[in-house]
């Protein structure tokens, strides 16, 4: 289906809301479990992170294959440019953010398991039974730093993105948000 200023493809809408909502929940849970050291949530966070990683790659491929849809209304060139930059940050960030988490976990020796299915093994520390040891400490550290940095980049991009969507809907009264909600304008 060709995307127009009136209508978005169902795949665009489904991928947007599935990746977007998973991503927002992962941000909130990640923040909470880190601050409060709730280790029981880590396996769930990693499992959903791995799922978002795969879906975000599919989404990027979909967007690259289809190109961006034409704007829903005739808004200023600077606004269109800013929206496009923010959308690219979100598209790439939804891949790099979980990827950095997965690398951090794997190289930190804690392995990767998706709902109990092991994709990358743990690295037990023979000197400390029950504990793991890093496979590559420097790489795990870099991935951790990237995960921390991307948190703020993504929060900033998301704030701009949601503010833009609300501005279109409430102030401009155009169909940008309605189109993403599956309505034909
Ligand atoms: C309450 C949350 C959100 C709202 C209200 C919202 C709203 C929208 C709207 C209205 C569009 C269409 C823009 C246009 O037609 O030019 C859009 C596109 C987009 N949104 Fe969101 N969004 C939300 C959350 C997210 C999240 C969490 C992400 C990713 C982390 C995201 C990533 C994108 C991307 C990459 C696009 C570009 C179009 C595409 O590739 O599907 N959005 N969003």
Boltz pocket constraint, residues with backbone or C-beta under 6 A from the ligand:
constraints:
  - pocket:
      binder: B
      contacts: [[A, 12], [A, 16], [A, 19], [A, 20], [A, 21], [A, 23], [A, 24], [A, 59], [A, 63], [A, 69], [A, 70], [A, 71], [A, 72], [A, 83], [A, 86], [A, 87], [A, 88], [A, 90], [A, 91], [A, 94], [A, 158], [A, 161], [A, 162], [A, 165], [A, 176], [A, 177], [A, 178], [A, 179], [A, 180]]
      max_distance: 6.0
